[in-house]
Amino acid sequence: MYIRFVNYLDTLNHFRKEKISNRNFLIILAILVGILAGLAAALLKSLTHNIEEFLQSDWHWKYKYFLYLFFPLIGLFLSVAYVKRFIKKSKFETGLTPLLYSISKKSSKVDTHNIYSQIITSAITVAFGGSVGLESPIVTSGSAIGSSLGRYLGLSYKEITMLLACGAAAGIAGAFNSPIAGIIFAIEVLLPEISIPAFIPLLLSAATASVVARLFYSQQLFYLVTEGWQINALFFYVLLAILIGLFSIYFTKANYAVKEFFYKINHPYKKVIIGGLLLGAMVFLFPTLYGEGYITIKSLLRGNFLAVINNSVFASYNTIPWVIILFTVVTIFAKSMAALVTLGAGGNGGIFAPSLVMGGLIGFIFAFTINLTGLTHLNVPNFIVAGMAAALSSIMHAPLTGIFLIAEITGGYVLMVPLMITSAISYMINKGTQQNSIYTKALVDKGELSSPEDKDTTVLNQMRLRYLIEKAYIQLQVDDLLMSKMNEVVQSHKNICAVTDERGDFKGIIYVEELFNEMVSNPEKNTLTANYLVHPATSVIHEEDDVKLVLKKMEIDNVWILPVVTKDNIYVGFVSKTSIFSKYRAFLMRSADYV
């Protein structure tokens, strides 16, 4: 069956190469990716919200609210159990960091199971109270659709990467009904060096996904009623941006601390128990933490400023303003911990939704507090929206995504100037202390990803050493008579030879020039063996090494070529600067235009 399927794909590829240009074929595939990603987004949102509706409304039991202490634990357990049973991988990767790694180090290969596994695990996690968002899973699911389709059709690396980005853009477009934000996200976060022609597949994919998702799930995320913004409020927007910028630095550092805490816990179900119980306690005390948290933001935008404290154990104090302020501030920090605990304990989700909720709550409590002082009167919904954009921009290092996403999902285009001001300032504050985003820092620290400014490293990270290995060099064994190998050495036109033992274990190299001198001047030349002239290599490299690391070794040792061996020291071949530079130029030419 599999062979028949492969043959069918080969036939299809042959037909399309004859009848359809590569550019047009990529556009057709972008539309197809948009349709599939739009369906995936609609399925994920519907599945999650139906499970939530059942747990919160359809199921009636006298003491069911006490189960809210255990719902997150149940969700985490089911999510981890699904991964262990069906995915069967030692580590099921979530978030956008693995996606960036796939582009940088895995030739844009995203495992096909992510198409459905991301939907299943994130729906379970969030519906049972996991305090994260659905956006990162749907981005990964859409990217897996694009990557898998490109690989099955035998497309090149750049074309697979483009379809991966189309899937990501379509995921955002379908999840938020925001095609512009989807395109900008793909460019700003995944493909920072994209060229103008590549906009066409992204546009079509995002627009298609938005239409398809809207057909099946038409509910608007947020409703904003505003008459615009006032000039005299600009100073307070700047203050809000500074406040959120500082908060984003805290959140970034807290993210690493919580990850480190759970990383030290080896047993996955021990993580589930600890994280689930912590999360359940927080959700019980702060109901806003349940799931994505968008319900609270919707209520605040409608003018229900008691939404944060209502339905909590402190609801009886909702007439005291300072209690509302204190409770909201604690909720903001609790939301940050709840989101990070959910992810650390094995749940699947993203920080899109937590960023929006935390930013919205900061904007609300800032404007609410200023209004209570009597200094001036601020439009609270406007500051909620501005806070959402600022938090997303600073935490994700994606200011354009923050601006256009919030403008699209709230209809708040009249607030474009405040959105731009708050997003830019908060982003610069975070960027000033955190050079890399919450998604990229771990990869950059490991040398697996470069910053967008470092184009050389970006290209080198895309190169694979195994494709640079030259195997045309003569391989001699230590006991070989040199005279008997002279014809082979001369015909190879190489200036060095590799020397190994009988099983291929690398021993060193022989310089051909030195070999010729010995053959001319040494009276015992007929009895000389390879072992007589072998020199230990200054360094050896392995097939798995990064190309950038190889170049660094060459510079340190002041050599032009290095031998390649396996982990068991078995000789493989040689890699030279010439082959690296040739491949580098080829990559630059390929990257000049994505379509």
C-alpha positions as CSV (number, residue, x, y, z in Angstrom):
1,M,0.0,0.0,0.0
2,Y,2.8,2.4,1.0
3,I,4.8,1.6,-2.2
4,R,1.6,2.2,-4.3
5,F,1.1,5.5,-2.6
6,V,4.7,6.6,-3.3
7,N,4.4,5.6,-6.9
8,Y,1.2,7.6,-7.2
9,L,3.0,10.7,-5.8
10,D,5.8,10.2,-8.2
11,T,3.4,10.0,-11.1
12,L,1.6,13.1,-9.8
13,N,4.9,15.0,-9.5
14,H,5.9,14.1,-13.0
15,F,2.6,15.3,-14.4
16,R,2.6,18.6,-12.5
17,K,6.2,19.4,-13.5
18,E,5.1,19.1,-17.1
19,K,1.8,21.0,-16.9
20,I,2.2,23.5,-14.0
21,S,5.0,25.9,-13.2
22,N,6.7,25.6,-9.8
23,R,5.4,29.0,-8.8
24,N,1.8,28.2,-9.6
25,F,2.0,24.8,-8.0
26,L,3.2,26.4,-4.8
27,I,0.3,28.8,-4.8
28,I,-2.2,25.9,-5.3
29,L,-0.6,24.1,-2.4
30,A,-0.7,27.2,-0.2
31,I,-4.5,27.4,-0.8
32,L,-4.8,23.7,0.1
33,V,-2.8,24.2,3.2
34,G,-5.1,27.1,4.1
35,I,-8.2,25.0,3.7
36,L,-6.8,22.2,5.9
37,A,-5.4,24.5,8.6
38,G,-8.7,26.4,8.7
39,L,-10.5,23.1,9.3
40,A,-8.0,22.2,12.0
41,A,-8.5,25.6,13.7
42,A,-12.2,25.3,13.6
43,L,-12.0,21.7,14.9
44,L,-9.7,22.6,17.8
45,K,-11.8,25.6,18.9
46,S,-15.1,23.6,18.7
47,L,-13.7,20.6,20.5
48,T,-12.2,22.6,23.3
49,H,-15.3,24.8,23.9
50,N,-17.7,21.8,23.7
51,I,-15.7,20.0,26.4
52,E,-15.6,23.2,28.5
53,E,-19.3,23.6,28.1
54,F,-20.0,20.1,29.2
55,L,-17.8,20.4,32.3
56,Q,-19.1,23.8,33.3
57,S,-22.7,23.9,32.3
58,D,-24.1,20.6,31.0
59,W,-23.0,18.4,33.8
60,H,-25.0,18.9,37.0
61,W,-23.9,17.6,40.4
62,K,-24.3,19.1,43.9
63,Y,-20.6,19.2,44.7
64,K,-19.2,19.5,41.1
65,Y,-17.4,22.8,41.8
66,F,-15.0,21.0,44.2
67,L,-13.9,19.1,41.1
68,Y,-12.4,22.3,39.8
69,L,-9.5,21.5,42.2
70,F,-8.9,18.3,40.2
71,F,-10.0,19.2,36.6
72,P,-6.5,20.5,35.6
73,L,-4.9,17.4,37.1
74,I,-7.2,15.2,35.0
75,G,-6.5,17.2,31.9
76,L,-2.7,17.0,32.3
77,F,-2.9,13.3,33.1
78,L,-5.0,12.6,30.0
79,S,-2.7,14.7,27.8
80,V,0.5,13.0,29.0
81,A,-1.1,9.6,28.9
82,Y,-2.2,10.1,25.3
83,V,1.4,11.1,24.3
84,K,2.9,8.1,26.1
85,R,0.4,5.7,24.6
86,F,0.0,6.9,21.0
87,I,2.9,9.2,20.2
88,K,5.5,6.9,21.9
89,K,8.2,9.6,21.9
90,S,10.4,10.2,24.9
91,K,9.6,13.9,24.7
92,F,6.5,15.4,23.0
93,E,7.5,18.9,22.1
94,T,5.1,21.8,22.5
95,G,5.3,25.5,21.8
96,L,7.0,27.3,19.0
97,T,10.6,26.6,20.0
98,P,10.6,23.1,18.4
99,L,9.1,24.7,15.2
100,L,12.0,27.1,15.0
101,Y,14.4,24.3,15.6
102,S,12.8,22.3,12.7
103,I,13.3,25.2,10.3
104,S,16.9,25.7,11.5
105,K,18.1,22.2,12.0
106,K,15.7,19.6,10.6
107,S,15.2,20.9,7.0
108,S,11.7,22.2,8.0
109,K,10.6,18.6,8.8
110,V,7.7,18.7,11.3
111,D,6.5,15.2,12.3
112,T,3.1,14.4,10.7
113,H,1.5,13.3,14.0
114,N,1.5,16.9,15.0
115,I,-1.4,17.5,12.7
116,Y,-3.7,15.7,15.0
117,S,-1.7,15.2,18.3
118,Q,-1.4,19.0,18.8
119,I,-5.2,19.3,18.5
120,I,-6.1,16.4,20.8
121,T,-3.6,17.2,23.6
122,S,-4.2,21.0,23.6
123,A,-8.0,20.6,23.6
124,I,-7.8,18.3,26.6
125,T,-5.3,20.5,28.4
126,V,-7.2,23.8,28.0
127,A,-10.8,22.4,28.3
128,F,-9.9,20.9,31.7
129,G,-8.6,24.2,33.0
130,G,-5.0,24.3,31.7
131,S,-4.1,28.0,31.8
132,V,-2.7,28.3,28.3
133,G,-3.8,29.1,24.8
134,L,-4.7,27.2,21.7
135,E,-2.8,29.3,19.3
136,S,0.7,27.6,19.5
137,P,-0.8,24.1,19.0
138,I,-2.8,25.2,16.0
139,V,0.3,27.0,14.5
140,T,2.2,23.7,15.0
141,S,-0.6,21.7,13.5
142,G,-0.9,24.0,10.5
143,S,2.9,23.9,10.0
144,A,2.9,20.1,10.2
145,I,0.2,20.1,7.4
146,G,2.4,22.3,5.2
147,S,5.6,20.5,6.0
148,S,4.1,17.0,5.5
149,L,2.5,18.0,2.2
150,G,5.7,19.5,0.9
151,R,7.8,16.4,1.9
152,Y,5.3,13.9,0.5
153,L,5.4,15.8,-2.8
154,G,9.1,15.8,-2.9
155,L,9.5,19.6,-2.8
156,S,12.8,21.3,-2.0
157,Y,13.8,22.7,1.3
158,K,12.8,26.3,0.5
159,E,9.4,25.2,-0.8
160,I,8.7,23.0,2.3
161,T,9.7,25.9,4.5
162,M,7.3,28.2,2.6
163,L,4.4,25.7,3.0
164,L,5.3,25.4,6.7
165,A,5.1,29.1,7.1
166,C,1.8,29.1,5.1
167,G,0.5,26.5,7.6
168,A,1.5,28.7,10.6
169,A,0.0,31.8,9.1
170,A,-3.2,29.9,8.3
171,G,-3.3,28.6,11.9
172,I,-3.2,32.1,13.4
173,A,-5.7,33.3,10.7
174,G,-8.1,30.5,11.5
175,A,-7.7,30.7,15.3
176,F,-8.3,34.4,15.5
177,N,-10.0,35.2,12.2
178,S,-7.1,37.5,11.6
179,P,-5.4,36.8,8.3
180,I,-3.2,39.9,8.4
181,A,-1.8,39.0,11.8
182,G,-1.3,35.4,10.5
183,I,0.9,36.7,7.7
184,I,2.9,39.1,9.9
185,F,3.4,36.4,12.5
186,A,4.9,34.0,9.9
187,I,7.2,36.7,8.7
188,E,8.1,38.2,12.0
189,V,8.6,35.0,14.0
190,L,9.4,32.2,11.6
191,L,10.8,33.7,8.4
192,P,12.4,37.1,9.3
193,E,14.4,37.1,6.0
194,I,11.5,36.5,3.7
195,S,11.3,38.2,0.3
196,I,8.4,40.1,-1.2
197,P,7.3,37.5,-3.7
198,A,6.7,35.0,-0.9
199,F,3.8,37.2,0.4
200,I,1.5,35.7,-2.3
201,P,1.3,32.1,-0.9
202,L,1.1,33.5,2.6
203,L,-1.7,35.8,1.7
204,L,-3.7,33.1,0.0
205,S,-3.1,30.5,2.7
206,A,-4.1,32.9,5.5
207,A,-7.2,34.3,3.7
208,T,-8.4,30.8,2.8
209,A,-8.0,29.5,6.4
210,S,-9.8,32.6,7.8
211,V,-12.8,31.9,5.5
212,V,-12.9,28.2,6.2
213,A,-12.6,28.6,9.9
214,R,-15.3,31.3,9.9
215,L,-17.7,28.9,8.1
216,F,-17.5,26.4,10.9
217,Y,-16.8,28.7,13.9
218,S,-18.1,32.2,13.4
219,Q,-18.0,33.6,17.0
220,Q,-16.0,36.8,17.2
221,L,-13.3,36.6,19.9
222,F,-13.7,40.2,21.4
223,Y,-16.1,43.1,21.0
224,L,-14.7,46.6,21.5
225,V,-17.0,49.7,21.6
226,T,-14.9,52.8,21.5
227,E,-15.0,56.4,20.2
228,G,-11.3,56.5,19.7
229,W,-8.5,57.8,21.8
230,Q,-7.6,61.2,23.4
231,I,-4.4,63.1,23.0
232,N,-4.2,63.8,26.8
233,A,-4.1,60.0,27.4
234,L,-0.9,59.4,25.5
235,F,1.2,60.0,28.6
236,F,-0.7,57.2,30.4
237,Y,-0.3,54.9,27.4
238,V,3.5,55.4,27.7
239,L,3.3,54.6,31.4
240,L,1.3,51.5,30.7
241,A,3.9,50.4,28.1
242,I,6.7,50.8,30.6
243,L,4.8,48.8,33.2
244,I,4.1,45.9,30.8
245,G,7.7,46.0,29.4
246,L,9.0,45.4,33.0
247,F,6.4,42.8,33.6
248,S,7.4,40.9,30.4
249,I,11.0,40.8,31.7
250,Y,9.7,39.2,34.9
251,F,7.6,36.7,32.9
252,T,10.5,35.7,30.7
253,K,12.7,35.0,33.7
254,A,9.9,33.2,35.5
255,N,9.5,31.0,32.4
256,Y,13.1,29.7,32.6
257,A,12.8,29.2,36.4
258,V,9.6,27.2,36.2
259,K,11.0,25.1,33.3
260,E,14.1,24.4,35.3
261,F,12.0,23.3,38.3
262,F,10.0,20.8,36.3
263,Y,13.1,19.7,34.3
264,K,14.6,18.3,37.5
265,I,11.6,16.1,38.0
266,N,12.3,13.0,35.9
267,H,9.1,11.0,36.1
268,P,6.4,12.5,33.8
269,Y,3.4,11.5,36.0
270,K,5.1,13.0,39.1
271,K,5.2,16.3,37.1
272,V,1.5,15.8,36.3
273,I,0.6,15.4,40.0
274,I,2.7,18.3,41.3
275,G,1.7,20.6,38.5
276,G,-2.0,19.5,38.4
277,L,-2.5,20.0,42.1
278,L,-0.8,23.4,42.1
279,L,-2.8,24.5,39.1
280,G,-6.1,23.2,40.6
281,A,-5.5,25.2,43.8
282,M,-4.8,28.4,41.8
283,V,-7.9,27.9,39.6
284,F,-10.0,27.3,42.6
285,L,-8.9,30.6,44.2
286,F,-8.7,32.6,40.9
287,P,-11.4,31.4,38.4
288,T,-10.0,33.7,35.7
289,L,-7.1,31.2,35.4
290,Y,-9.4,28.5,34.1
291,G,-8.5,27.7,30.4
292,E,-7.6,30.5,28.1
293,G,-9.2,33.2,30.2
294,Y,-10.8,35.2,27.4
295,I,-14.2,35.2,29.1
296,T,-12.9,37.6,31.7
297,I,-11.4,40.0,29.1
298,K,-14.7,39.9,27.2
299,S,-16.6,40.9,30.3
300,L,-14.1,43.7,31.1
301,L,-14.5,45.1,27.6
302,R,-18.2,45.2,28.1
303,G,-17.8,47.3,31.2
304,N,-18.2,44.6,33.8
305,F,-15.3,45.6,36.0
306,L,-16.2,43.1,38.7
307,A,-15.6,40.1,36.3
308,V,-12.2,39.3,37.8
309,I,-13.3,38.9,41.4
310,N,-16.8,37.6,40.7
311,N,-17.3,33.8,41.0
312,S,-14.3,33.6,43.3
313,V,-14.2,33.0,47.1
314,F,-13.7,36.7,47.5
315,A,-16.8,37.8,45.5
316,S,-18.5,39.2,48.6
317,Y,-15.8,41.9,48.7
318,N,-16.5,43.1,45.2
319,T,-17.8,46.5,46.3
320,I,-14.5,47.5,47.8
321,P,-12.3,49.1,45.1
322,W,-8.9,48.4,46.7
323,V,-9.8,44.7,47.1
324,I,-10.6,44.6,43.4
325,I,-7.2,46.2,42.6
326,L,-5.3,43.9,44.9
327,F,-7.1,40.8,43.7
328,T,-6.5,41.7,40.1
329,V,-2.8,42.3,40.7
330,V,-2.5,38.9,42.4
331,T,-4.5,37.3,39.5
332,I,-2.0,38.7,37.0
333,F,0.9,37.0,38.7
334,A,-1.1,33.9,39.4
335,K,-1.9,33.7,35.6
336,S,1.8,33.9,34.8
337,M,2.5,31.0,37.2
338,A,-0.5,29.0,36.1
339,A,0.5,29.2,32.4
340,L,4.0,28.2,33.1
341,V,3.1,25.4,35.5
342,T,0.6,24.0,32.9
343,L,3.4,23.8,30.3
344,G,6.0,22.5,32.7
345,A,3.8,19.7,34.0
346,G,3.3,18.3,30.5
347,G,0.2,20.2,29.2
348,N,0.1,21.4,25.7
349,G,-0.6,25.0,24.8
350,G,1.0,28.3,24.1
351,I,1.6,31.7,25.7
352,F,-0.5,33.7,23.2
353,A,-3.6,33.6,25.3
354,P,-1.8,34.1,28.7
355,S,0.0,37.1,27.2
356,L,-3.2,38.6,26.0
357,V,-5.0,38.0,29.3
358,M,-2.1,39.3,31.5
359,G,-1.7,42.3,29.3
360,G,-5.5,43.0,29.3
361,L,-5.6,42.7,33.1
362,I,-2.7,45.1,33.5
363,G,-4.3,47.6,31.2
364,F,-7.6,47.3,33.1
365,I,-6.1,47.7,36.6
366,F,-3.9,50.5,35.4
367,A,-6.8,52.6,34.0
368,F,-9.2,51.5,36.8
369,T,-6.7,52.7,39.4
370,I,-6.0,56.0,37.7
371,N,-9.7,56.7,37.4
372,L,-10.2,56.0,41.2
373,T,-7.5,58.6,42.0
374,G,-9.5,61.3,40.2
375,L,-6.5,62.7,38.4
376,T,-8.1,62.1,35.0
377,H,-10.6,59.8,33.4
378,L,-9.2,57.1,31.1
379,N,-11.2,54.8,28.7
380,V,-10.7,51.5,30.4
381,P,-11.5,49.2,27.4
382,N,-9.0,51.2,25.3
383,F,-6.3,50.5,27.9
384,I,-7.3,46.8,28.1
385,V,-6.7,46.5,24.3
386,A,-3.5,48.4,24.4
387,G,-2.2,46.2,27.3
388,M,-3.0,43.1,25.3
389,A,-0.9,44.3,22.3
390,A,2.0,45.5,24.5
391,A,2.2,42.2,26.4
392,L,2.1,40.1,23.2
393,S,4.7,42.3,21.5
394,S,7.2,42.3,24.4
395,I,6.9,38.7,25.5
396,M,7.1,37.2,22.0
397,H,9.4,39.9,20.5
398,A,6.8,40.4,17.8
399,P,5.5,44.0,17.9
400,L,3.9,44.0,14.4
401,T,2.0,40.8,15.3
402,G,0.8,42.3,18.5
403,I,-0.4,45.5,16.8
404,F,-2.3,43.9,13.9
405,L,-3.6,40.9,15.9
406,I,-5.3,43.1,18.5
407,A,-6.5,45.5,15.9
408,E,-8.1,42.7,13.9
409,I,-9.7,40.6,16.7
410,T,-11.1,43.7,18.5
411,G,-12.0,45.8,15.5
412,G,-9.9,48.5,17.3
413,Y,-8.3,50.1,14.2
414,V,-9.1,53.5,15.5
415,L,-6.7,52.8,18.4
416,M,-3.8,52.1,16.0
417,V,-1.6,54.9,17.4
418,P,-1.9,53.8,21.1
419,L,-1.3,50.2,20.0
420,M,1.8,51.2,18.1
421,I,3.2,53.3,21.0
422,T,2.6,50.7,23.7
423,S,3.8,47.8,21.6
424,A,7.0,49.6,20.5
425,I,8.0,50.8,24.0
426,S,7.2,47.5,25.8
427,Y,9.1,45.6,23.1
428,M,12.2,47.8,23.4
429,I,12.2,47.5,27.2
430,N,12.2,43.7,27.0
431,K,14.6,43.6,24.1
432,G,17.0,45.8,26.0
433,T,17.5,43.1,28.7
434,Q,16.4,39.9,26.8
435,Q,18.3,39.8,23.5
436,N,16.3,36.7,22.4
437,S,12.6,36.0,22.7
438,I,11.0,33.5,25.0
439,Y,10.9,31.1,22.0
440,T,14.5,31.5,20.7
441,K,16.7,31.9,23.8
442,A,17.1,28.2,24.5
443,L,18.0,27.5,20.9
444,V,20.5,30.4,20.6
445,D,22.1,29.3,23.9
446,K,22.7,25.9,22.4
447,G,24.0,27.3,19.2
448,E,21.0,25.8,17.3
449,L,19.6,29.1,16.1
450,S,21.1,32.5,15.2
451,S,19.6,35.9,15.6
452,P,18.0,37.4,12.4
453,E,20.9,39.9,12.2
454,D,23.5,37.1,11.9
455,K,22.9,36.0,8.4
456,D,26.1,34.0,8.1
457,T,25.1,31.8,11.1
458,T,21.6,31.5,9.7
459,V,22.9,30.1,6.5
460,L,25.4,27.8,8.2
461,N,22.7,26.4,10.5
462,Q,20.8,25.3,7.4
463,M,23.7,23.3,6.1
464,R,24.3,19.7,7.0
465,L,27.8,18.3,7.3
466,R,26.9,14.9,5.9
467,Y,26.2,16.5,2.5
468,L,29.7,18.2,2.5
469,I,31.8,15.1,3.1
470,E,34.2,14.2,0.2
471,K,34.8,10.5,-0.1
472,A,37.1,10.5,-3.1
473,Y,40.3,10.4,-1.0
474,I,42.5,7.3,-1.0
475,Q,42.1,5.2,2.2
476,L,45.2,3.3,3.2
477,Q,45.6,0.7,5.9
478,V,48.6,1.0,8.3
479,D,50.3,-2.2,6.9
480,D,49.8,-1.3,3.2
481,L,53.0,-1.0,1.1
482,L,53.2,2.5,-0.2
483,M,54.8,1.5,-3.4
484,S,51.9,-0.7,-4.4
485,K,49.4,2.2,-3.8
486,M,51.3,4.8,-5.8
487,N,49.2,4.5,-9.0
488,E,46.0,5.0,-7.0
489,V,47.4,8.0,-5.2
490,V,48.5,9.7,-8.4
491,Q,45.2,9.1,-10.1
492,S,43.2,10.5,-7.1
493,H,44.7,14.0,-7.7
494,K,44.4,14.6,-3.9
495,N,47.2,16.0,-1.7
496,I,46.4,13.8,1.3
497,C,45.4,10.2,2.1
498,A,43.6,8.7,5.1
499,V,45.2,6.0,7.1
500,T,43.1,3.4,9.0
501,D,43.5,0.0,10.6
502,E,41.8,-3.2,9.2
503,R,38.4,-2.3,10.7
504,G,38.4,1.3,9.5
505,D,39.5,2.9,12.7
506,F,41.1,6.3,11.8
507,K,44.8,6.6,12.5
508,G,45.9,9.7,10.7
509,I,46.8,11.2,7.4
510,I,49.7,11.0,4.9
511,Y,50.7,14.1,2.9
512,V,51.2,13.1,-0.8
513,E,54.0,15.5,-1.3
514,E,56.0,13.9,1.5
515,L,55.1,10.5,0.1
516,F,56.5,11.4,-3.3
517,N,59.7,12.7,-1.7
518,E,60.2,9.3,0.1
519,M,59.6,7.4,-3.1
520,V,62.3,9.4,-4.8
521,S,65.0,9.6,-2.1
522,N,64.4,6.7,0.3
523,P,66.4,3.6,-0.6
524,E,64.0,1.4,1.3
525,K,61.0,2.7,-0.5
526,N,59.8,-0.7,-1.6
527,T,59.3,-1.8,2.0
528,L,57.8,1.4,3.4
529,T,54.3,1.0,4.9
530,A,51.7,3.6,5.5
531,N,52.4,3.5,9.2
532,Y,55.9,5.0,8.4
533,L,54.5,8.3,7.1
534,V,51.2,8.7,9.0
535,H,50.7,11.9,10.9
536,P,48.0,12.3,13.6
537,A,45.3,14.8,12.4
538,T,45.3,18.1,14.2
539,S,41.6,17.6,14.8
540,V,38.8,15.3,13.7
541,I,35.1,16.2,13.2
542,H,32.0,14.1,13.4
543,E,29.1,13.7,11.0
544,E,26.7,15.3,13.5
545,D,28.9,18.4,14.1
546,D,27.6,21.9,13.2
547,V,29.2,23.4,10.1
548,K,29.9,26.6,12.1
549,L,31.8,24.5,14.7
550,V,33.8,22.9,11.9
551,L,34.8,26.2,10.5
552,K,35.8,27.4,13.9
553,K,38.0,24.3,14.3
554,M,39.6,25.0,11.0
555,E,40.4,28.5,12.0
556,I,41.9,27.5,15.3
557,D,44.1,24.7,13.7
558,N,44.9,26.9,10.7
559,V,43.9,24.1,8.3
560,W,41.9,23.9,5.1
561,I,40.6,20.4,5.4
562,L,39.7,18.0,8.3
563,P,38.9,14.3,8.5
564,V,35.4,13.1,9.4
565,V,34.9,10.1,11.7
566,T,31.9,8.4,13.3
567,K,31.4,8.4,17.1
568,D,33.4,5.1,17.1
569,N,36.3,6.8,15.2
570,I,35.5,5.0,12.0
571,Y,36.8,7.0,9.0
572,V,34.1,8.5,6.7
573,G,35.8,11.1,4.5
574,F,37.1,14.7,4.5
575,V,35.5,18.1,4.7
576,S,37.2,21.2,3.2
577,K,36.6,24.9,3.4
578,T,36.1,24.8,-0.4
579,S,33.1,22.5,-0.1
580,I,31.7,24.6,2.7
581,F,32.1,27.9,0.9
582,S,30.6,26.4,-2.3
583,K,27.6,25.1,-0.4
584,Y,27.3,28.5,1.4
585,R,27.1,30.3,-1.9
586,A,24.5,27.9,-3.2
587,F,22.4,28.5,-0.1
588,L,22.6,32.2,-0.5
589,M,21.3,31.9,-4.1
590,R,18.5,29.6,-3.0
591,S,17.5,32.0,-0.2
592,A,17.5,35.0,-2.5
593,D,13.9,34.3,-3.4
594,Y,11.5,31.8,-1.8
595,V,9.4,31.4,-4.9
